[in-house]
């Protein structure tokens, strides 16, 4: 996940477009499709199809509406490409608070008012709380299960996401037991379309081409970590065997300052690989932010690459269909 705290300072192809709720029922419409792959048909209550697209196709897509893709290089990664940061925040911010935000409870879903207070306390906004999100299926199932058990009301965007996850089998309903992850496990990651800053707010909402590319690379790398077991094991080995204790502490300190829960070792490993290898924009990650020299950062990256990490993002073979 890419938090805004880490920041200093293309035509539409093969997509599914979110529409508004009509009479309490989720409505979808499919944008005109350029043939990419056979669409994945969804149940009748969700009138849409999700089309498989390559990383580069998604990166180059431009739309004024939120779109959903299945990643060709790893079909177990679903990419939600939001039209705006505001739309992303409405759907994803309570998930972020539950799963990894420092200062938020891990055992319950925040009420909307509590979420607003948490966001305001760190000087952020609903739009800029996070600029990218990533969730493995078990975390998604846990969020919706807790909300159900607690009778915590979901907003319309969270309901639309739940309907999509159920339709794609990312999560499955278990009645009184809530929700469980589907099999095989799938990850959901997000990116955001280009947008300008809103001068009426103190936060910077700018998403330019460089930052959009960084968000997508960063979040897809999390999807790889969740769904590509060989890559996850590689990252765990690198963290424990190839980084020194001091280097691990540097990553923990950097990530803690950005609001990540440093007590979650798996989260630290996941964010380490995403920042070190998949966050090229210096506004989001740099040697200075890690408190090392440029030469030291280059050596860390060379060290990571020396073991031939098994991911298509770094030259390895795609996961395939």
Residue pairs with C-beta under 8 A, 6 or more apart in sequence:
1 96
1 100
1 130
1 132
1 133
1 134
1 219
1 222
1 260
1 271
2 130
2 131
2 132
2 214
2 215
2 218
2 219
2 274
2 279
2 284
3 129
3 130
3 131
3 258
3 259
3 260
4 124
4 128
4 129
4 130
4 131
4 203
5 122
5 124
5 257
5 258
5 259
6 258
6 275
6 284
6 285
6 289
7 131
7 204
7 283
7 284
8 282
8 283
8 286
8 289
9 204
9 283
10 59
10 60
10 61
10 62
11 60
11 61
11 62
12 31
12 32
12 61
12 62
12 63
12 67
13 33
13 34
13 36
13 53
13 57
13 60
13 61
14 33
14 34
14 35
14 36
14 37
14 51
14 52
14 53
14 57
14 69
15 30
15 31
15 33
15 51
15 53
15 61
15 63
15 67
15 68
15 69
15 81
16 28
16 30
16 31
16 48
16 49
16 50
16 51
16 67
16 68
16 69
17 28
17 29
17 30
17 31
17 63
17 65
17 66
17 67
18 28
18 65
18 66
18 67
18 68
18 160
19 27
19 28
19 29
19 65
20 27
21 27
21 156
21 159
21 160
25 45
26 45
26 46
26 159
26 160
26 163
27 47
28 46
28 47
28 48
29 47
29 48
30 48
30 49
31 63
31 65
31 67
33 39
33 51
36 51
36 52
36 53
36 54
36 57
36 72
37 51
37 52
37 53
37 72
38 52
39 49
39 50
39 51
40 49
40 50
40 51
40 52
40 70
40 168
41 49
42 48
42 49
42 50
42 167
42 168
43 167
45 163
45 167
46 163
46 164
46 167
48 68
50 68
50 69
50 70
50 78
50 168
51 69
51 70
52 69
52 70
52 71
52 72
52 75
53 61
53 69
53 70
53 71
53 72
54 71
54 72
54 73
55 71
55 72
55 73
55 216
55 220
55 312
55 313
57 72
58 69
58 71
58 79
58 81
58 191
58 216
59 212
59 213
59 216
61 67
61 81
62 193
62 194
63 81
63 83
63 193
64 83
64 193
65 83
66 80
66 81
66 82
66 83
66 87
67 80
67 81
68 78
68 79
68 80
68 81
68 164
69 78
69 79
69 81
70 77
70 78
70 79
71 77
71 78
71 79
71 220
71 223
72 318
73 312
73 318
73 319
74 220
74 223
74 224
74 227
74 228
74 312
74 318
74 319
75 319
75 320
75 321
76 184
76 185
76 186
76 187
76 223
76 227
76 319
77 186
77 187
77 188
77 189
77 220
77 223
77 224
77 227
78 168
78 170
78 186
78 187
78 188
78 189
79 189
79 190
79 191
79 216
79 219
79 220
79 223
80 88
80 91
80 188
80 189
80 190
80 191
81 190
81 191
81 192
81 193
82 88
82 91
82 190
82 191
82 192
82 193
83 192
83 193
84 127
84 192
84 193
84 195
85 127
85 128
85 131
85 192
85 195
85 205
85 207
86 126
86 127
87 157
88 127
88 130
88 133
88 190
88 192
89 125
89 126
89 127
89 128
89 129
89 130
90 126
90 155
90 157
90 158
91 157
91 158
91 160
91 161
92 130
92 133
92 161
92 190
93 115
93 119
93 126
93 129
93 130
94 109
94 110
94 112
94 115
94 143
94 158
95 133
95 135
95 139
95 140
95 143
96 129
96 130
96 133
97 104
97 110
97 115
97 118
98 104
98 105
98 106
98 108
98 109
98 110
98 142
98 143
98 146
99 135
99 139
99 142
99 143
100 260
100 261
100 264
100 267
101 118
101 259
101 261
102 256
102 259
102 260
102 261
102 262
103 118
103 121
103 259
104 110
104 118
107 146
108 146
108 150
108 152
109 143
109 146
109 147
109 150
109 152
110 118
111 152
112 155
116 126
119 125
119 126
119 129
122 259
123 202
124 203
125 201
125 203
127 201
127 203
127 205
128 203
128 204
128 205
131 192
131 207
131 211
131 215
132 189
132 190
132 191
132 192
132 215
132 216
132 218
132 219
133 188
133 189
133 190
133 219
134 187
134 188
134 189
134 190
134 219
134 222
134 223
134 226
135 187
135 188
135 189
136 181
136 185
136 187
136 226
136 227
137 170
137 171
137 181
137 182
137 185
137 186
137 187
137 188
138 181
138 185
140 165
140 170
140 171
140 179
140 181
140 188
141 171
141 178
141 179
141 180
141 181
142 179
144 162
144 165
144 171
144 178
144 179
145 177
145 178
145 179
146 152
146 178
147 154
147 158
148 178
148 179
149 178
154 162
162 171
164 170
165 171
165 188
166 172
166 173
168 186
169 182
169 186
170 181
170 182
170 186
170 188
171 179
171 180
171 181
171 182
172 179
172 180
172 181
172 182
173 179
174 180
184 227
185 226
185 227
186 227
187 222
187 223
187 226
187 227
188 223
189 219
189 220
189 222
189 223
190 215
190 219
191 212
191 215
191 216
191 219
192 207
192 212
192 215
193 207
193 212
194 207
194 208
194 209
194 212
195 205
195 206
195 207
196 205
196 206
197 204
197 205
197 206
198 205
207 215
210 280
210 281
211 281
211 283
211 284
213 280
213 281
214 279
214 280
214 281
214 284
217 278
217 279
217 280
217 313
218 274
218 275
218 278
218 279
218 284
219 274
220 278
220 313
221 273
221 274
221 277
221 278
221 311
221 313
222 270
222 274
224 231
224 311
224 312
224 313
225 231
225 232
225 235
225 269
225 270
225 273
225 274
226 232
227 319
228 310
228 311
228 319
230 310
231 309
231 310
231 311
231 316
234 307
234 309
234 310
235 269
235 270
235 272
235 273
235 309
236 269
237 307
238 273
238 303
238 304
238 307
238 309
239 248
239 268
239 269
239 272
242 303
242 304
242 307
243 251
243 272
243 300
247 300
248 268
250 290
250 291
250 292
251 268
251 271
251 272
251 275
251 290
252 262
252 268
253 291
254 275
254 289
254 290
254 291
255 262
255 267
255 268
255 271
255 272
255 275
256 262
260 267
260 268
260 271
261 267
262 268
273 304
275 284
275 285
275 290
276 285
276 300
276 301
276 304
277 301
277 304
277 309
277 313
277 314
278 313
279 285
286 297
287 293
287 294
287 296
287 297
290 297
292 300
305 314
308 316
309 316
310 316
310 317
312 318
312 319
